[in-house]
Amino acid sequence: MRLSLNGEWRVQKWPFSTDEVALAAPATDDADWESMAQPGKVFYADPEAHSRDIPNWDRVTLAHIDPEDGAVLRRRVTIPADWQGKRIVLRFDAVYPAGRFYLNGHCLGEHMSGVTPVEFDVTDRVNAGEEAVVAVRLIRRHKFVQMDMVRHSLEFGGPAQPAELFAVEPCHIVEDHLITALAGDLVTGTVSGAVTVVNTGADATSAALSVELVDSAGNVVAEAAAEATVEAAAEASLPLSLTVANPQLWNDEYPDLYTVRILLTAGEQPAQRMSYRTGFRYFDLTPEGPRLNGNPVKFRGVNHLTFHPEHGMYTPKEWLRQNLTMMKRCNVNMIRTHYTGPRCLSDLCDEMGIYLLQELAIDWGTDYIHDPEWMPPAWLRIEGAVRRDRHHPSLMAWSVGNENMPNTREVAEAGWNHLREFDALVKRIDPSRPTIFPPPGPANKITGNFELQLGDIADTHYVFDNVKRFLADGKIENANSWEADMVVHTREAALEQGWSGCWVSTEYGIFNAMPDLLHSPHASIIDDIPEEIPSDKSSFVAFEERMRREWGFMRGEPTCLGGAFFPWLSCGAGSAEAGNPWGWVRWGEDCDWGVITADLLPKPFFWIMRVLLSPVWFPERLTWNPGDTELSFTVENQYNAIDLAACTLRVQQGAGGDWMTCLRSFEDIQVNCAPGARAEVRVPLQPHLLECLEKGNFGLCRFTLLDPTGYRPIAAEALVMPAEGEAGVNDTAMTIGPDAVLAP
């Protein structure tokens, strides 16, 4: 029983006409307040303002914003009459960056996190059948605001996700933690754990729980039940376990989902029904490399910064679906959120088949990671995000904060101890997933850390020379603080401490990819091999060369889980009509990073990324030797579950000349190559190309790969060159149409 609070809210911005409590009171007349649709934006950075004109401007701490700044938002709703006798709860999925909450003038509390949900039991504050006034005191700045990465949010403020009132019976479910697991044999799936029931009634009651596991066709494939007597004003944890043989497995290519349906009956009260989707997968991290469902897996990822060009931190689900669809079309199969993403993001990743590294919002803790006062805000963010998302099969690992290296030698020990506590808390709440601790990239005296002393998966940002040295030498020298006090970590010690032997780069790339800048190779920012200035390269050549170098290394290294290009889409807001000085959008951190635009149009860089993130690569050159009647080369299949035998490899051949890329005829080549394996491809030469090569001229082969659904992840061309001598140009004419007659 739910009552959505989405829609028009009345808003008064600071400075207020009276005090906050009065503004939240039901008797206050809000008829002349501004009307705003929520969830959505209440504040943005001023598009006309320049930071040098703003005293104390600081995008990390928002020191330039008055601590009292913000707004009061109000909405009047009628509590349904049939909620009489039920427990009533007010829930906000997120208010960014923080809020204080009122109902009928009573302050319920505050929530100093902009990316995690908050709930209040308001049963005693409302009357069924009567009007209630919900009010939010939006807080634009608070002491811990930088944890939620406001530097990327363009000073957005407002309810960033949906809000609602809902009602439950006196005896109801307060928590369900049923862990979905797949045995290493890949044939036995389990859903097991406990469901916690609370009884707020005056008398003990008998509670009965039943749980069903339902496949995508609607068939119940497993079920379980449990009973308990729940005393008044008490709770009971009921253990449950289901087993299913040979479940359909979940991965990015075949995101097969099941539904867990939970039913609670207690006394004479109406039954409570809950459901969520889940999936079976086996994620195995070993020193030999990562595997998913028994096959090698490679995360072809991007960083996803929650942001909408009009609604700010609120990303409507269908817009987000379109955004993720563009990722899939770019051969992206993984997202690393660069602060905790919205609830619907996890749902869509489950459904669409996208691996998710969910970041827990503890950002840039250099100046605070050692401070005990900052521990409770960190725990708040960890617990809220982990409890919300731990059922999702797409969620592969927790990315615990971002670039949190202590500032000085003096505080380093306390800082690292706090990070270890964060790791322990994550694993207490969700013992089924690995953790990652993203390190800082190179800056000042630091050339970049390869973080493997914390978490199950090692990580590096933007540089790879350090990883290559570690793989060669078995040891790495990392900075222990920003004072560059160096500590040596060995492979043996890291494995003994719990490192899996696998690594990832949760941030690489960072290329200022303005689509208009055709000749800006220096837009490549943090790189092991910086671009020379000046340079005669185009922006696109520099982008492709760097991505081939960095992604190519990760792609070819067996112990590498993959990487996340930074970022997919740049945070940006505003327009020429709004007075934006740039005529379109003002970008977060002042850079148009990302391979698509704010309105989801692909930039040229999108197409480069799409080719290089293909699960199959083809050679750029092939050599023909006299007497050969076919071409041969090796491919590697980096699909997780698709055998290339189930795909179509469509080949076209052109004889060298001005029109050799204008191809019509094709043939399909059978290739049998299991996931993670290599196989030889043999292409019979067509007579026109063979004749061309025999004359000492060059030609080409075009390869188009179609997956089992008919989708094309890549089209590639290889120049075919004679082995000896300098290839000439074949004198060919262009076939204009099917009835064209070529002159002799």
N, C-alpha and C positions, 0 to 999 in steps of 0.2 A: 504494500500500500504506500504509494509514493506521491508526493506533491512537488512538482518541479518549481524551482524558483528562478528559472531562466526567463528572460524577458525584460521588460522595461522597469528600471529602478529610478528613483528620484535621488539626485546627487547634489550636495552642496560642498564646494571646495573650500579649503582653508585659504585665508583667515575666515573663521566662522562668525556668524551673526550672534551666536550665544555659545554657551559651553556645550561640550560633547554629550553629556548626559541628557541635557534638555533636547538636543537635536535627535537623540535616539528615542525619546519618550513618545508614546502613542498619541498624546494630545497635540503634539507639534504639527502645525500646518505646513505641509511640504508641497502645496499646489504650485507654487511659483519656483520650485527647484528645477534644475536642469534634468531632462529626461534622457537616460542613456540605456542602451541595450546591453545586458550582461548575460553570460560572461563576455568580457571584452575590455577595451582600454578605457581608463579614466584619465591617465596621464601619459605623455610622451616627452622626450627631450624636445625643447623648442627648436623647430627646424631652421629658424632664422638666426639662432644664437651661435656665437663663436665662443669656444671654451676660454679664450684669453680675456673675454669680457665678463666672465662669471667668477666672482671672488671664491677662492678655495676650491675651484673645480677639481674633482677627483672622481673618475669613472669607476674606480674600484670600491671606494668607501662611501661615495655620494656625500662627501663632506660639505659640498656647496648647497645641499638641500637642508632647509631648516628642519630640526628634529620634530617640530610640531606640524610640519606640512603634511598634507594628505586630503582626505575627504570623508564625509559621512554619506553612506548609501542606505536608502530605505526602500522597503517593499512591503505592501500590505497584502495579506493572503487570508483566506477563510479556512480554518481547520475543518476538515470534513466531519460531519456529525457522527458518522459511523466509526470514528476513531475513539469514541467514548470508552474508557476502561483500558485502553492500550497504552503501551510505552511509546512516547513520541520523541524522535531524534532529529536534530538539525545537523546537516552535513554540508561542508564546503570542501570540494576536491582540491582547491588551491586558491588562495588570495595572495597576490604578488605585490610587494615583497613581504607584507605582514598585515595582520588585522586584529582588531578587538571586536568582539561580537556581542550583540544585544538582542534580547527578545522581550517585547512589551516593556521596554525601559530597563530591564534587568541586565546587568553586565554578566555574561556567561564566562568570559575569559578571553585570553588572547593567544595567538598562534604566531610565533616569530620564525616562520618558515614559509617561503612563497611557493614551494613545489611539492608539498605533501599535504594529505587531507587532515581535516579536524572535525570532530563530532562532539555534540553536547546533548545530553539527555534533558529535554525541556518539558517533560510531562507535567511538572508542577508549575510551569510558567504559562500554559495555554489552556483554553477550554474548547472542547469539541463543539463544532457548530458556530463558533464565534471568530471574529476577525483577530488576527495577530499582526504585529509590526516587527519585521526582521530588520535589523540595522547592522551595518558594518562600518567600523571606524578604520578606514584604510590608512595605513602607516607607510609613508614613502621611504623613510630612512630609520634604521635602528642600529644598534651597536654591531649586530651580527650579520648585517645585510650583505656583506661581500661574500659570504659563504654560498649564496645562491647565484653567483656569477652575474651580478647586475651590470658588470662591464659590457656584457653582450646584449643587454635588454633595452638599451636606449632609454633608460629611466622609465620604462613602462611601469604603470601601477594600475591594479584593478583585479577583480575576480577573474582569475586566469583559466578556470575550469568550472564545470557545472556545479550548482548547489541545489539542495532539496531538503524537504522534510519527509520523513517516513515513519510509519507506525509498525510496531510489532506487538505480539501478545505478551502478557506478563511472564510466561515461560517461553524463552526464545533462544535462538543460537546467537552467541556473541563472537565466536571465532571458529573457523574451520581450517585446520592445517592437515591436509591429506596430501602426502608427497607421492607424486607419480614417478615410478622408477621402472627401468628395464634392465633385466639381468644381462650379464655379459654374454650369455648364449644367444641373446636377441630373440628369444622365443617366449619368455615369461615376463609379463608386465604386471605390476602391482600398483594399487592405489591404497595407501595405508597411512594411519596417523590417528588423530583424535578430533572430535567435534566437541566444543565446550558449550554447555547449555546453562543459562542463568534463570533463576526463578525469583522474580520480584514480587510475587504474590504473598498473601498472608499465611498461606497453608502449603504444606509439602504437596508435591504432585508427582505422579508417575509419568516419566518422559520416555517415548519410544522414537528411536531414530532408524531410518532406513536410507541406504545409499545405493544408487544404481549407476552403472557405467554404460553409456549408450553410444553406439557407433554412428557414423555419418549417415547410415541408412535408417536410423531410428530403432535399431535392434538393441535390446538389453543384453549385454554380453557378460555382465557380472553384477552381483548384488550382495549386500551385507546388511546386518541389523544389530542394534544394541539397545538396551533398556537400562534405566536407572531411576531411583527415587531422588528427586531434587528437593532438598529442604527449603523452607521459606527463607528468603534473603540469602540464598547460597547458590553455588554453581557446581556443576559436575562435568568432568571430562570423560567422554565416552569413546573408547578405542574402537576403531573400525579398520577392516582390511578386505580388499578385493583383489582377485587374481584373474588374469585373462591370458589365455594361451595364444601365441602367434598374433599379437596385435599388429595393426598397420603402424608403420614407423613414421615419425615426423622428421622432416628436414626441409631445407630451403626449396628443394625441387618438388617434393611431394609432402606438402604440409597437412598430413592427415590428422584430423582432430576427433576427439571423443568428448562427450558431455558427461560431467558428474552431476547427478541430480540428488539432492538431499531433501528428505521429508521428515519433519518433526511433528509428532502428535503428543499432546499433553492434556490429560483430563478432558474437559468439555470444550476447551477453547478451539477455535479454527486452526487447521494445520498450517504450518509454516513451510514454504517451499523455497529452495535456493538452487541455483545451478551455476556452473562455470565450465569453460572448455579446457581441455588438457590434451596432452599428446605424449607418446612414448618415444624416447630416444636414449641412446647410450653414448655419453660424451667421455672419452677416455684420453687422458693426457699422460704421455710417457716421454722419457728422454729420447725415444726414437721418433717422436712426432705425435701430433694430435690426430685422433680418429673419432668419427661420429658414426654410430651404427655399424662399426666394424670396418669402415673405409676411411682413408685419409680425407681430411676436410681442410679447406682453405677459406678464410674469411676475406672476401673482397669487399671491404667496408668503406664507409664514409662517416664523418662526424655530423650528427644531426643536432642542430641548435634550435630548440623549440622557439618558433617565432613566425608570425603572420604579418605581412606588410600593412594590413589595416587593423587587425585585432590584437596585435602585440603577442603576448604569451598565450593567448587563446587561439588554438588551431582547430577550427571546426573539423569534425571527423571526415566528411567527404572531401574537403580540401586536403587533409592529411593523406587520405587514401590516394588522391591524385598525385601528391608529392611522392609517396612510396611507389606508386606505379611507375613514375619516371625513374626512380632508382632501379627497379627491376629491369626496365628497358635499357639501363646503362650497365647491366650485368652486375650490379651491386647486390650482394646477398647478406650484408651485415651493417648494422647501425651501432655506433657508439654515441650514446646521448652525452651531450656536453653540459649537462646538469639534468636532474631527473626529469624524464619526459612525462607527458600526460598519460592518464589511464588508458585512453583509447589508442595510444601508440602501441602499447603492449598487445592489445586485442588485435590490432591490424597486423602486427608482425606475426602473431600466431597464425592468422588466417591466410596471409599472403606468402608466408615462407621467407621471413627475414630474421637472421640471427641478431640478437639484441645484447649488447653490453650496456647495462644500465648504470649510469654514473650516479653515485650518491653525492649530494651537493655539499662538498667541503672544498671550496676553491681557494687556491693561492694562499695557503695558510702560513706563509713565511713568517709573518709577524705575530701569529697567534697560536700556531699548532702546539706550542709548548705550554700554553696558558690554561690552567684547570678551569677557569671561568668559561672557556669556550667548549668544554667537553659536553655539557648538557645540550646546547644547541646542535652539536654534531650528532649526539645520540638520537635527538628528536628526528633529524633528517634520515638517519640510517633506519631507525625502527619504522617510521612512517612509510618509506619507500619499499623496504624489504617485505614488510607484512602485506603491503598492497599487491605486490607483483610476483610473489614467490610461487604462484601456481602456474605461471605461464611457460609453456614449452619453448617458446622462442628465446626466453631469457637464458643466456648461456653462461654469463659471469657477471659479477658485481665489480664495477670500476669504482674503487673506494676513493673518492675525492679526485683532485686534480692538481698536480705539481706542488705538493705540500712538503717541500724540503725546509728544515729549520733554518733560521737566519744566521745564527752564530754558533761557535763552538760551545759557548756557555750554556745554551739552551738545547743543544742537539739531543742529548740523552733523553730529556723530558719529551721532546717532540717525537722522537722515534718510539718511545714507550706509548705515547698516546695513539700513534698510528697502529701499533700492535693491538692496543685495546679495541680500536675500531674493527680490526680484522676479526678479533675474537667475538665481538658483538654480532657482526654479520653472520658468522658461522653458527652462533647459538640460535639465531632466529631462522636461518636457512642453511642447514648443514649440507644441503644437496648440491651446492654450486661453488665453483672456484672463485677466487678473488684476484684482482689486479690493482696495483698501486701506481698509477701513471706518474712518472717522474718529470722534473722540469727539463726543457730543452736547453741548448747551449746559450749562455749569457755571461757577461762579465768574465770571470776567470774560469768558469765552468764550461767544459766542452760537451757536456751532456752525460747523463747517468744511464746506465743499463740496470734498471731496478729489479733485482732478484732476491733481495734479502727479505722482502715482504710479499705476501700473496703467493698464490699457486702458479701464476703465469707471469713471467718477466715482461718488462715493457721498456720501450725507448721512444723518445719524442724527437723527430726531425733529423736525427743523425744515425748513421749505420756503421761508420768506421769503428766505433767502440764495440759494436756487436760482432763485427768481423774479427777484431782482435781477440775478443773473448772466445769465439768459436775456434780460433786457431790456437790460442795459448791456454785456454781453460781457466783464465782469471781476468778480472776487470778491476780497475782503480776508479772508484766512485767518490764523489764529493759527499761528505757527511753533513755539511752545512754550506751556506752561501759564502762562507769565508774560505772555501776551497781546502778544508782539511780533509785529506784524501785517505780512504780506507780501501784495502784490497779485499775483494771477495773472490773466492775460488769456486769452481764448479762443484767440487766434492762437498764443500761446506754448505753451499746453497741447497744441493740435493738432500743433504742430511737434515737441514732445517725445514724441509717441506716443499721446496721448489719442485715443480713437476718435470722440469727439463724443457718445457715449451715456452715460447715467447711470442710477443705481438708488438706492433707499433700502433698505439691508440691515437697517435697524431703523426702524420707526415704530410708533406705537400706544401701547404701554406703559400699559395701563389695568388698574387693580387690580379685576379683574372677578369679585369674589365674587358668586356667583349669588343669595345671600340679600339683598344690599344693593340694594334697589329704588330708594332715593332717596339716592344717593351720587355726584352728578355730579363732585365734586372727586376721585373715584377716577382721573380722567384726569390724568396726572402731568406729562409734558414736552410742551408744546404751544406753537405760535406764538400761540394765542389761549387763555390759561388760563381755566378755568371760574371764574365768580365765586363767592365764599363770603360769605353763603349764596346758594343758588340754589334755585328751585322746580322745576328739571328733574328728571326721573327719571334713574337711571343709564343706562338704555337710550337715552333721547333724547340724552344727552351723548355716548354711544358712537357712535350713528348720525350725529349732526351732525359729530363729529370725523372719522369715517371717510369720510363723504361729502366733506368738505372736503379731506382729505389724499389718500385713494385717488382721489377724483374728479380732483384735479389731476394725479396721476401717470397715471391712466387716459387723460386727455385730451391729455397732452403727447407729441408724436410721438417726441422724442428719449429719452424715459424707457423703460427696459427693464422697469420695474415696481418692486415693493417687497415687503418681507417684514415682515409684522406681527409685533411682538414681544409675547409668544411665542405659540405654539400651545397648549402644555400646560405648566403650571407644575411644576417639580421639587418633589416633596413626598413625605414618608414618615411612617410611624407610624400609630397608631390609638388609639382610646379605651382598648382593651384593653391597649395597651402603655404606658398612662400619659400619652399625649399631652395637653397641657393644652387643646388646641383640640377634642378629641373626634373628630377625623378625621385630618387630616394636618398635619404641620409643613412649611411652604413654604420653598423655597430663596429667599434674600434677603427672607424674611418677607412675601411678597406672593403672592396667588392670581391672578397674571397668567395669561392664556390664556383661550381661548374654549371649551375642554372641560375636564372634571374629570380628576383623576388616574386614575379608573377608566373613562375614555373615554366619559363621558356628555356630551351637548351642553348647554352653558349657554345662556341666552337670547341671549347675544351671538353665539353660533355662527350663529343664524338671520339676524341682521342682517348678519354678515360674508358668509354664503352668498349673500344677495340682492345685496349690493354687489359681490361678486367674480364675478357672472355675466358671461359673455362678451358678453351682449346686455342693454342697458337699455331700459326702456320709459318713456314720459312719465307724469308723475303727473297732469297735467291735459290735456284736449283741448277745443278750442273748436268749437262747432257754430254755423254761420251759417244763417239762414233760406234754405231752398231746397236746402241740401246733402242728398244722399241717402247720403253716405258720409263717413267720417272718414279723415284722412290724417296721417301723421307720418313722421319719418325715424328709422331705427335704424342703428347702427354695429355691424358684425360683428367682434368681437375674438377669434373663433376663429382658430387658426393655419392649419388645413387644411380645416375644414368650411364648405362653402357653405350658407347658410341654406335653399337650395332642397332640401337633403337633410334638413332638419329639418321638424318639424311645428309650425306656429303655430296654436294652438287658441284661439278667441275666444268669449267668452260676454258677453252684454249684459243689463243690468238697468235697468229703469225706476226712477227715484228713488222712495224710500219706505222704510218700515221693513224690508222684506224683500228689498231689491234685491240683497243679496249671496248670497241662497239661490238659486243658479243650477243648472239642469239641462241645458238645451239648449246646443248649441255648434255652431260651424262652423269648418272649417280654411281658413286663408288661405295662398295660395301667395306666398312671398317669395323672390326671387332676389337674393342678396347675397353676393358673393365674400368670402373672408377679407380683413380689413383695409379693406373698402369700406363705403360707406353706400348705403342704398336707401330708397325711399319705400314705406311700407306703406299700403294702401288697404283699409278695412274697410267693406263695405256695411252700412248701418244696418238693423236689424231693425224691423219695423212697430211693435212695442210701444215701443221706445226712440224711434223717430222721432216717434211721436204724443206721447210724453211731452215731448220737446224742443220740439215745435211749440206746446205749451201753456205753454212758459216754465219748465218744470221741469228738473231735472238727472237724469242717469243715470250709468251706469258701463260700462266695458269691462274685462273680465278677460282677461289674456293668459297663456297657458300655453305655454312653449316646450319641446319635446321634441327631444332630439338624435337622430342616426340610430340609436342603440341603444335609444331609447325612454326614456332618462333625462331627468328634468326638472331643468334647471339653475335655472329661475326660474318663479314665477308672480307676476304683478304686476297691479295695478288702476289704471286712469286714470278720474278723475271727468270726465264729459262735461258741459260747461256751455254754455248759450246765450251767444252773443257779446254780447248787449245785455240790460241790466236785471239785476235780482237774481233768481236762480233760486229757484223754489219747490219744494215737496215734492209729488211725485205721490202720490195716494191709491191705494195698491196693497194687495192682499191676498196672503197667503202660500199657495202651492199646497202642501198637506200631503203629497199623494201622487198617484200617477198617476190615481186614481179620484176625487179630491176634486171636490166640486161647490162652486163659489164663489157666495156669495149675491149677488144683484144690488145 
